[in-house]
Amino acid sequence: MKQELKEYDLAIIGSGVAGMSAGIYALRYEMSTIIFGDEFGGTIAKTHLVENYPGFSSISGMDLGNNVQKHLEEVGGKVNFEKIERVERQGSEFLLNDKYSVKSIIIATGTKSRKLDAKNILNLENKGVSYCATCDGPLFKDKVVGVVGGSDSAAKEALLLSKYAQKVYIFYRKSEIRAEPINKKRVQNEKKIEIVTNVNIKECPGEKALEKVILDNGKVINVQGLFIEIGRMPHNEIAKSLGVNLNEKGEILVDSNMKTNVEAVFAAGDVCEGHFKQAIVSAAQGSLAAESAFRYAEDFLILAEKK
């Protein structure tokens, strides 16, 4: 027996700040909305400390994500933790996972961590190699760890790890880390942190667990943990399947109203083109995408009535 389709005005794919913000606005517009996510909160939930989100001088990423989720629930929304594997266009609507029929879509799928090109590193993921200090930092209490990268995110990861580890190395391929001035000063003032510049990690020896790193200058440094913070890549598989235009980095191209080149498909958050990947930007883009989806729904109904 064929499964009956569940019908909605809007599907939001992504449960980070962008997706949940879009959900809040869509529900306030009284659109029938379903929100999908692989994991709670997206990138922000894995961020130790957020000090640049208006209204909160300092808040953990997890708490900020919880607050946004609570707001979503207060307007009648919830995140369905179901991975969207298939999205197909059927006439003027879309079919998701052969179960949901929707009139429009907001893609807010965010990003995933970029992998480090070093020998044996993939074999040591979850065996000393990690992509989240907030998640795994406590496992390295009184141990020696390293952070790969020179961004503000790398600096904040190192600062968090210094609360647990005996020593923290920052390995960066350029001559100077490029963190925000306040975090750069914090790193420089933290005695547990040592910055090693102009290096790349060539190899990560270890069978059952990470033992050390071999640098491209020939030096060997013993570490029990290595946290990779060398940037992120867009989760763009759904966008690709729908024929959405991407830039050379694989990010979704949108106009000022968060519209893509595909009718009834909008996008928001870190998956979109832009150099400033911040929670406040994602929240704004999510609200804009929802507003655009609402205007599209109005036009859709008007056209349907004329027919």
BALOBA-1460 file (C-alpha; in Angstrom, 3 decimals):
// residues 307
<rec num="1" residu="m" x="0.000" y="0.000" z="0.000"/>
<rec num="2" residu="k" x="1.382" y="3.391" z="-0.999"/>
<rec num="3" residu="q" x="2.226" y="5.659" z="1.932"/>
<rec num="4" residu="e" x="0.096" y="8.798" z="2.192"/>
<rec num="5" residu="l" x="2.157" y="11.947" z="1.758"/>
<rec num="6" residu="k" x="2.369" y="14.538" z="4.518"/>
<rec num="7" residu="e" x="1.884" y="17.987" z="3.024"/>
<rec num="8" residu="y" x="3.453" y="21.266" z="4.156"/>
<rec num="9" residu="d" x="3.909" y="24.786" z="2.874"/>
<rec num="10" residu="l" x="7.592" y="24.762" z="3.777"/>
<rec num="11" residu="a" x="10.392" y="22.343" z="4.630"/>
<rec num="12" residu="i" x="13.480" y="23.677" z="6.379"/>
<rec num="13" residu="i" x="16.477" y="21.382" z="6.078"/>
<rec num="14" residu="g" x="18.928" y="22.156" z="8.861"/>
<rec num="15" residu="s" x="18.649" y="22.559" z="12.639"/>
<rec num="16" residu="g" x="21.310" y="25.158" z="13.350"/>
<rec num="17" residu="v" x="20.730" y="28.829" z="14.115"/>
<rec num="18" residu="a" x="19.742" y="29.569" z="10.496"/>
<rec num="19" residu="g" x="17.247" y="26.720" z="10.249"/>
<rec num="20" residu="m" x="15.643" y="27.288" z="13.637"/>
<rec num="21" residu="s" x="15.447" y="31.070" z="13.082"/>
<rec num="22" residu="a" x="13.738" y="30.421" z="9.749"/>
<rec num="23" residu="g" x="11.348" y="28.103" z="11.557"/>
<rec num="24" residu="i" x="10.459" y="30.746" z="14.146"/>
<rec num="25" residu="y" x="9.571" y="33.268" z="11.449"/>
<rec num="26" residu="a" x="7.763" y="30.778" z="9.208"/>
<rec num="27" residu="l" x="5.548" y="29.658" z="12.085"/>
<rec num="28" residu="r" x="4.824" y="33.251" z="13.035"/>
<rec num="29" residu="y" x="3.671" y="33.684" z="9.433"/>
<rec num="30" residu="e" x="1.354" y="30.703" z="10.098"/>
<rec num="31" residu="m" x="2.926" y="28.567" z="7.397"/>
<rec num="32" residu="s" x="2.647" y="24.819" z="7.876"/>
<rec num="33" residu="t" x="6.322" y="24.039" z="8.398"/>
<rec num="34" residu="i" x="8.455" y="20.977" z="9.003"/>
<rec num="35" residu="i" x="12.092" y="21.256" z="10.120"/>
<rec num="36" residu="f" x="14.685" y="18.535" z="9.637"/>
<rec num="37" residu="g" x="18.105" y="18.179" z="11.218"/>
<rec num="38" residu="d" x="20.888" y="15.622" z="11.598"/>
<rec num="39" residu="e" x="22.010" y="17.000" z="14.949"/>
<rec num="40" residu="f" x="20.945" y="19.665" z="17.397"/>
<rec num="41" residu="g" x="22.175" y="23.206" z="17.050"/>
<rec num="42" residu="g" x="24.620" y="22.870" z="14.165"/>
<rec num="43" residu="t" x="28.084" y="24.376" z="14.510"/>
<rec num="44" residu="i" x="27.141" y="26.791" z="17.301"/>
<rec num="45" residu="a" x="26.306" y="23.949" z="19.699"/>
<rec num="46" residu="k" x="29.937" y="22.809" z="19.488"/>
<rec num="47" residu="t" x="31.295" y="26.273" z="20.257"/>
<rec num="48" residu="h" x="32.583" y="26.707" z="23.791"/>
<rec num="49" residu="l" x="32.049" y="30.431" z="24.225"/>
<rec num="50" residu="v" x="30.067" y="32.989" z="22.228"/>
<rec num="51" residu="e" x="30.798" y="36.633" z="23.040"/>
<rec num="52" residu="n" x="29.526" y="38.407" z="19.935"/>
<rec num="53" residu="y" x="25.822" y="37.511" z="19.763"/>
<rec num="54" residu="p" x="23.713" y="40.591" z="20.620"/>
<rec num="55" residu="g" x="21.858" y="40.295" z="23.909"/>
<rec num="56" residu="f" x="24.395" y="37.918" z="25.464"/>
<rec num="57" residu="s" x="27.738" y="39.336" z="26.562"/>
<rec num="58" residu="s" x="28.951" y="35.769" z="27.107"/>
<rec num="59" residu="i" x="27.136" y="32.484" z="26.595"/>
<rec num="60" residu="s" x="28.126" y="28.934" z="25.699"/>
<rec num="61" residu="g" x="27.248" y="27.788" z="22.198"/>
<rec num="62" residu="m" x="25.169" y="24.962" z="23.638"/>
<rec num="63" residu="d" x="23.130" y="27.372" z="25.776"/>
<rec num="64" residu="l" x="22.604" y="29.707" z="22.830"/>
<rec num="65" residu="g" x="21.399" y="26.793" z="20.729"/>
<rec num="66" residu="n" x="19.096" y="25.676" z="23.549"/>
<rec num="67" residu="n" x="17.628" y="29.177" z="23.781"/>
<rec num="68" residu="v" x="16.895" y="29.282" z="20.052"/>
<rec num="69" residu="q" x="15.351" y="25.817" z="20.198"/>
<rec num="70" residu="k" x="13.191" y="26.831" z="23.179"/>
<rec num="71" residu="h" x="11.974" y="29.871" z="21.233"/>
<rec num="72" residu="l" x="11.153" y="27.623" z="18.274"/>
<rec num="73" residu="e" x="9.138" y="25.303" z="20.519"/>
<rec num="74" residu="e" x="7.278" y="28.229" z="22.063"/>
<rec num="75" residu="v" x="5.872" y="29.148" z="18.647"/>
<rec num="76" residu="g" x="4.860" y="25.545" z="18.006"/>
<rec num="77" residu="g" x="7.872" y="24.192" z="16.144"/>
<rec num="78" residu="k" x="10.158" y="21.227" z="16.641"/>
<rec num="79" residu="v" x="13.140" y="19.654" z="14.927"/>
<rec num="80" residu="n" x="12.597" y="16.266" z="13.305"/>
<rec num="81" residu="f" x="15.874" y="14.383" z="13.531"/>
<rec num="82" residu="e" x="15.486" y="12.630" z="10.218"/>
<rec num="83" residu="k" x="18.158" y="12.794" z="7.535"/>
<rec num="84" residu="i" x="16.802" y="13.955" z="4.203"/>
<rec num="85" residu="e" x="18.262" y="11.555" z="1.657"/>
<rec num="86" residu="r" x="16.161" y="12.403" z="-1.403"/>
<rec num="87" residu="v" x="14.584" y="15.590" z="-2.700"/>
<rec num="88" residu="e" x="12.751" y="15.488" z="-6.019"/>
<rec num="89" residu="r" x="10.757" y="18.079" z="-7.906"/>
<rec num="90" residu="q" x="7.236" y="16.974" z="-8.752"/>
<rec num="91" residu="g" x="5.454" y="19.616" z="-10.760"/>
<rec num="92" residu="s" x="5.232" y="22.767" z="-8.665"/>
<rec num="93" residu="e" x="6.074" y="20.953" z="-5.424"/>
<rec num="94" residu="f" x="8.893" y="18.889" z="-3.904"/>
<rec num="95" residu="l" x="8.944" y="15.334" z="-2.583"/>
<rec num="96" residu="l" x="11.258" y="14.640" z="0.369"/>
<rec num="97" residu="n" x="12.247" y="11.060" z="1.300"/>
<rec num="98" residu="d" x="9.138" y="9.859" z="-0.577"/>
<rec num="99" residu="k" x="7.109" y="10.938" z="2.485"/>
<rec num="100" residu="y" x="6.686" y="14.708" z="2.503"/>
<rec num="101" residu="s" x="5.242" y="17.008" z="-0.147"/>
<rec num="102" residu="v" x="6.174" y="20.677" z="0.251"/>
<rec num="103" residu="k" x="5.647" y="23.865" z="-1.743"/>
<rec num="104" residu="s" x="9.011" y="25.418" z="-0.890"/>
<rec num="105" residu="i" x="12.337" y="24.589" z="0.748"/>
<rec num="106" residu="i" x="14.894" y="26.471" z="2.815"/>
<rec num="107" residu="i" x="18.320" y="24.833" z="2.710"/>
<rec num="108" residu="a" x="20.177" y="25.596" z="5.948"/>
<rec num="109" residu="t" x="22.455" y="22.568" z="6.034"/>
<rec num="110" residu="g" x="25.536" y="24.375" z="7.312"/>
<rec num="111" residu="t" x="29.067" y="23.067" z="7.006"/>
<rec num="112" residu="k" x="31.304" y="20.140" z="7.912"/>
<rec num="113" residu="s" x="34.898" y="20.130" z="9.143"/>
<rec num="114" residu="r" x="37.663" y="20.148" z="6.566"/>
<rec num="115" residu="k" x="39.970" y="17.134" z="6.857"/>
<rec num="116" residu="l" x="43.719" y="17.470" z="7.355"/>
<rec num="117" residu="d" x="45.938" y="15.940" z="4.701"/>
<rec num="118" residu="a" x="48.410" y="14.019" z="6.872"/>
<rec num="119" residu="k" x="49.507" y="10.392" z="6.793"/>
<rec num="120" residu="n" x="47.527" y="8.047" z="9.073"/>
<rec num="121" residu="i" x="45.255" y="10.805" z="10.414"/>
<rec num="122" residu="l" x="41.990" y="9.267" z="9.219"/>
<rec num="123" residu="n" x="42.826" y="6.041" z="11.056"/>
<rec num="124" residu="l" x="43.094" y="7.992" z="14.313"/>
<rec num="125" residu="e" x="39.791" y="9.834" z="14.247"/>
<rec num="126" residu="n" x="38.169" y="9.279" z="17.663"/>
<rec num="127" residu="k" x="41.504" y="7.816" z="18.793"/>
<rec num="128" residu="g" x="43.096" y="11.128" z="19.642"/>
<rec num="129" residu="v" x="42.150" y="13.087" z="16.538"/>
<rec num="130" residu="s" x="39.065" y="15.255" z="17.049"/>
<rec num="131" residu="y" x="37.155" y="18.098" z="15.434"/>
<rec num="132" residu="c" x="35.437" y="19.410" z="18.571"/>
<rec num="133" residu="a" x="37.168" y="20.624" z="21.735"/>
<rec num="134" residu="t" x="33.824" y="21.298" z="23.391"/>
<rec num="135" residu="c" x="32.883" y="17.645" z="22.881"/>
<rec num="136" residu="d" x="36.204" y="15.939" z="23.586"/>
<rec num="137" residu="g" x="38.332" y="18.384" z="25.568"/>
<rec num="138" residu="p" x="37.614" y="16.807" z="28.990"/>
<rec num="139" residu="l" x="39.027" y="13.495" z="27.725"/>
<rec num="140" residu="f" x="42.507" y="15.053" z="27.601"/>
<rec num="141" residu="k" x="42.861" y="16.223" z="31.175"/>
<rec num="142" residu="d" x="46.558" y="16.667" z="32.098"/>
<rec num="143" residu="k" x="47.664" y="15.486" z="28.636"/>
<rec num="144" residu="v" x="49.526" y="17.221" z="25.815"/>
<rec num="145" residu="v" x="47.415" y="18.206" z="22.836"/>
<rec num="146" residu="g" x="47.688" y="20.177" z="19.625"/>
<rec num="147" residu="v" x="45.363" y="22.394" z="17.617"/>
<rec num="148" residu="v" x="45.859" y="22.699" z="13.858"/>
<rec num="149" residu="g" x="44.886" y="26.065" z="12.405"/>
<rec num="150" residu="g" x="45.337" y="29.776" z="12.873"/>
<rec num="151" residu="s" x="41.814" y="31.183" z="12.771"/>
<rec num="152" residu="d" x="39.782" y="32.641" z="15.602"/>
<rec num="153" residu="s" x="38.091" y="29.262" z="15.967"/>
<rec num="154" residu="a" x="41.481" y="27.594" z="16.424"/>
<rec num="155" residu="a" x="42.442" y="30.135" z="19.076"/>
<rec num="156" residu="k" x="39.208" y="29.536" z="20.994"/>
<rec num="157" residu="e" x="39.682" y="25.764" z="20.769"/>
<rec num="158" residu="a" x="43.183" y="26.143" z="22.225"/>
<rec num="159" residu="l" x="41.925" y="28.357" z="25.044"/>
<rec num="160" residu="l" x="39.243" y="25.843" z="25.957"/>
<rec num="161" residu="l" x="41.718" y="22.956" z="25.841"/>
<rec num="162" residu="s" x="44.090" y="24.852" z="28.150"/>
<rec num="163" residu="k" x="41.493" y="24.396" z="30.899"/>
<rec num="164" residu="y" x="42.013" y="20.637" z="30.713"/>
<rec num="165" residu="a" x="45.364" y="19.842" z="29.141"/>
<rec num="166" residu="q" x="48.831" y="20.080" z="30.610"/>
<rec num="167" residu="k" x="50.078" y="21.784" z="27.431"/>
<rec num="168" residu="v" x="48.524" y="22.949" z="24.169"/>
<rec num="169" residu="y" x="50.390" y="23.483" z="20.903"/>
<rec num="170" residu="i" x="48.926" y="25.528" z="18.058"/>
<rec num="171" residu="f" x="50.334" y="24.367" z="14.709"/>
<rec num="172" residu="y" x="49.857" y="26.901" z="11.937"/>
<rec num="173" residu="r" x="51.188" y="26.927" z="8.381"/>
<rec num="174" residu="k" x="51.674" y="30.714" z="8.241"/>
<rec num="175" residu="s" x="53.827" y="33.113" z="10.252"/>
<rec num="176" residu="e" x="51.154" y="34.511" z="12.580"/>
<rec num="177" residu="i" x="47.737" y="33.344" z="13.786"/>
<rec num="178" residu="r" x="44.833" y="35.494" z="12.601"/>
<rec num="179" residu="a" x="42.427" y="35.329" z="15.553"/>
<rec num="180" residu="e" x="40.342" y="38.284" z="16.730"/>
<rec num="181" residu="p" x="42.596" y="40.669" z="18.723"/>
<rec num="182" residu="i" x="40.972" y="39.803" z="22.067"/>
<rec num="183" residu="n" x="41.455" y="36.066" z="21.553"/>
<rec num="184" residu="k" x="44.947" y="36.501" z="20.150"/>
<rec num="185" residu="k" x="45.944" y="38.293" z="23.360"/>
<rec num="186" residu="r" x="44.339" y="35.582" z="25.467"/>
<rec num="187" residu="v" x="46.309" y="32.910" z="23.609"/>
<rec num="188" residu="q" x="49.572" y="34.835" z="23.962"/>
<rec num="189" residu="n" x="48.967" y="35.339" z="27.693"/>
<rec num="190" residu="e" x="48.104" y="31.697" z="28.393"/>
<rec num="191" residu="k" x="51.269" y="29.972" z="29.657"/>
<rec num="192" residu="k" x="50.030" y="26.514" z="28.696"/>
<rec num="193" residu="i" x="49.760" y="27.445" z="25.006"/>
<rec num="194" residu="e" x="52.727" y="27.396" z="22.618"/>
<rec num="195" residu="i" x="52.316" y="28.608" z="19.032"/>
<rec num="196" residu="v" x="54.354" y="26.784" z="16.377"/>
<rec num="197" residu="t" x="54.216" y="28.664" z="13.079"/>
<rec num="198" residu="n" x="55.333" y="28.044" z="9.497"/>
<rec num="199" residu="v" x="54.728" y="24.308" z="9.778"/>
<rec num="200" residu="n" x="52.450" y="21.627" z="8.405"/>
<rec num="201" residu="i" x="51.739" y="18.275" z="9.992"/>
<rec num="202" residu="k" x="53.114" y="15.563" z="7.753"/>
<rec num="203" residu="e" x="52.269" y="12.399" z="9.684"/>
<rec num="204" residu="c" x="50.365" y="11.247" z="12.781"/>
<rec num="205" residu="p" x="51.994" y="8.039" z="14.060"/>
<rec num="206" residu="g" x="49.987" y="5.681" z="16.232"/>
<rec num="207" residu="e" x="47.997" y="2.499" z="15.840"/>
<rec num="208" residu="k" x="45.504" y="2.309" z="18.693"/>
<rec num="209" residu="a" x="45.897" y="5.957" z="19.668"/>
<rec num="210" residu="l" x="47.702" y="9.093" z="18.549"/>
<rec num="211" residu="e" x="51.258" y="9.177" z="19.861"/>
<rec num="212" residu="k" x="52.900" y="12.196" z="18.213"/>
<rec num="213" residu="v" x="52.985" y="14.443" z="15.172"/>
<rec num="214" residu="i" x="55.768" y="14.705" z="12.603"/>
<rec num="215" residu="l" x="56.136" y="18.192" z="11.137"/>
<rec num="216" residu="d" x="57.346" y="19.042" z="7.658"/>
<rec num="217" residu="n" x="60.447" y="20.690" z="9.141"/>
<rec num="218" residu="g" x="61.494" y="17.322" z="10.543"/>
<rec num="219" residu="k" x="60.558" y="17.974" z="14.180"/>
<rec num="220" residu="v" x="58.635" y="15.373" z="16.159"/>
<rec num="221" residu="i" x="56.321" y="16.510" z="18.978"/>
<rec num="222" residu="n" x="54.630" y="14.097" z="21.348"/>
<rec num="223" residu="v" x="50.892" y="14.739" z="21.688"/>
<rec num="224" residu="q" x="48.007" y="12.556" z="22.820"/>
<rec num="225" residu="g" x="45.322" y="14.673" z="21.193"/>
<rec num="226" residu="l" x="45.049" y="16.658" z="17.975"/>
<rec num="227" residu="f" x="42.146" y="18.998" z="17.231"/>
<rec num="228" residu="i" x="41.609" y="19.994" z="13.597"/>
<rec num="229" residu="e" x="40.397" y="23.535" z="12.979"/>
<rec num="230" residu="i" x="41.403" y="24.343" z="9.397"/>
<rec num="231" residu="g" x="38.100" y="25.547" z="8.070"/>
<rec num="232" residu="r" x="34.829" y="24.041" z="6.998"/>
<rec num="233" residu="m" x="33.127" y="22.914" z="3.784"/>
<rec num="234" residu="p" x="29.463" y="23.426" z="2.862"/>
<rec num="235" residu="h" x="26.954" y="20.600" z="3.192"/>
<rec num="236" residu="n" x="25.688" y="21.112" z="-0.357"/>
<rec num="237" residu="e" x="24.504" y="17.676" z="-1.477"/>
<rec num="238" residu="i" x="20.807" y="18.610" z="-1.434"/>
<rec num="239" residu="a" x="21.499" y="21.866" z="-3.236"/>
<rec num="240" residu="k" x="23.413" y="20.008" z="-5.936"/>
<rec num="241" residu="s" x="20.600" y="17.495" z="-6.413"/>
<rec num="242" residu="l" x="18.146" y="20.349" z="-7.048"/>
<rec num="243" residu="g" x="20.387" y="22.167" z="-9.536"/>
<rec num="244" residu="v" x="21.076" y="25.112" z="-7.244"/>
<rec num="245" residu="n" x="23.954" y="27.325" z="-8.383"/>
<rec num="246" residu="l" x="27.128" y="27.132" z="-6.281"/>
<rec num="247" residu="n" x="30.334" y="29.159" z="-6.223"/>
<rec num="248" residu="e" x="33.838" y="27.707" z="-6.642"/>
<rec num="249" residu="k" x="33.890" y="26.783" z="-2.938"/>
<rec num="250" residu="g" x="30.654" y="24.836" z="-3.242"/>
<rec num="251" residu="e" x="28.661" y="27.459" z="-1.332"/>
<rec num="252" residu="i" x="25.093" y="28.266" z="-2.374"/>
<rec num="253" residu="l" x="24.600" y="31.469" z="-4.342"/>
<rec num="254" residu="v" x="21.641" y="33.557" z="-3.150"/>
<rec num="255" residu="d" x="20.314" y="37.037" z="-3.784"/>
<rec num="256" residu="s" x="19.599" y="39.650" z="-1.092"/>
<rec num="257" residu="n" x="16.331" y="37.868" z="-0.231"/>
<rec num="258" residu="m" x="18.021" y="34.463" z="0.150"/>
<rec num="259" residu="k" x="16.520" y="33.179" z="-3.108"/>
<rec num="260" residu="t" x="18.479" y="30.654" z="-5.166"/>
<rec num="261" residu="n" x="18.277" y="30.247" z="-8.937"/>
<rec num="262" residu="v" x="15.698" y="27.468" z="-8.442"/>
<rec num="263" residu="e" x="12.109" y="28.597" z="-7.974"/>
<rec num="264" residu="a" x="10.774" y="28.005" z="-4.436"/>
<rec num="265" residu="v" x="14.210" y="27.059" z="-3.099"/>
<rec num="266" residu="f" x="15.822" y="29.418" z="-0.596"/>
<rec num="267" residu="a" x="18.958" y="29.085" z="1.512"/>
<rec num="268" residu="a" x="20.418" y="30.519" z="4.710"/>
<rec num="269" residu="g" x="23.405" y="30.269" z="7.016"/>
<rec num="270" residu="d" x="26.929" y="28.962" z="6.609"/>
<rec num="271" residu="v" x="26.058" y="26.890" z="3.539"/>
<rec num="272" residu="c" x="25.619" y="30.154" z="1.628"/>
<rec num="273" residu="e" x="28.313" y="32.234" z="-0.018"/>
<rec num="274" residu="g" x="29.978" y="34.687" z="2.340"/>
<rec num="275" residu="h" x="33.213" y="35.158" z="4.264"/>
<rec num="276" residu="f" x="31.594" y="36.122" z="7.595"/>
<rec num="277" residu="k" x="30.273" y="32.875" z="9.084"/>
<rec num="278" residu="q" x="28.647" y="33.969" z="12.332"/>
<rec num="279" residu="a" x="25.556" y="32.913" z="14.289"/>
<rec num="280" residu="i" x="24.103" y="36.422" z="14.067"/>
<rec num="281" residu="v" x="24.444" y="36.329" z="10.273"/>
<rec num="282" residu="s" x="22.771" y="32.910" z="10.138"/>
<rec num="283" residu="a" x="19.870" y="34.130" z="12.280"/>
<rec num="284" residu="a" x="19.329" y="37.136" z="10.004"/>
<rec num="285" residu="q" x="19.522" y="35.041" z="6.847"/>
<rec num="286" residu="g" x="17.117" y="32.463" z="8.286"/>
<rec num="287" residu="s" x="14.525" y="35.147" z="8.994"/>
<rec num="288" residu="l" x="14.965" y="36.615" z="5.486"/>
<rec num="289" residu="a" x="14.611" y="33.188" z="3.872"/>
<rec num="290" residu="a" x="11.392" y="32.541" z="5.810"/>
<rec num="291" residu="e" x="9.992" y="35.909" z="4.772"/>
<rec num="292" residu="s" x="10.790" y="35.147" z="1.131"/>
<rec num="293" residu="a" x="9.187" y="31.714" z="1.431"/>
<rec num="294" residu="f" x="6.078" y="33.359" z="2.891"/>
<rec num="295" residu="r" x="5.868" y="35.832" z="-0.014"/>
<rec num="296" residu="y" x="6.272" y="32.930" z="-2.427"/>
<rec num="297" residu="a" x="3.467" y="31.028" z="-0.659"/>
<rec num="298" residu="e" x="1.197" y="34.077" z="-1.017"/>
<rec num="299" residu="d" x="1.943" y="34.278" z="-4.739"/>
<rec num="300" residu="f" x="1.450" y="30.513" z="-5.053"/>
<rec num="301" residu="l" x="-2.028" y="30.764" z="-3.514"/>
<rec num="302" residu="i" x="-2.976" y="33.765" z="-5.636"/>
<rec num="303" residu="l" x="-1.944" y="31.950" z="-8.814"/>
<rec num="304" residu="a" x="-3.799" y="28.807" z="-7.710"/>
<rec num="305" residu="e" x="-6.989" y="30.841" z="-7.129"/>
<rec num="306" residu="k" x="-6.743" y="32.414" z="-10.588"/>
<rec num="307" residu="k" x="-6.552" y="28.987" z="-12.163"/>
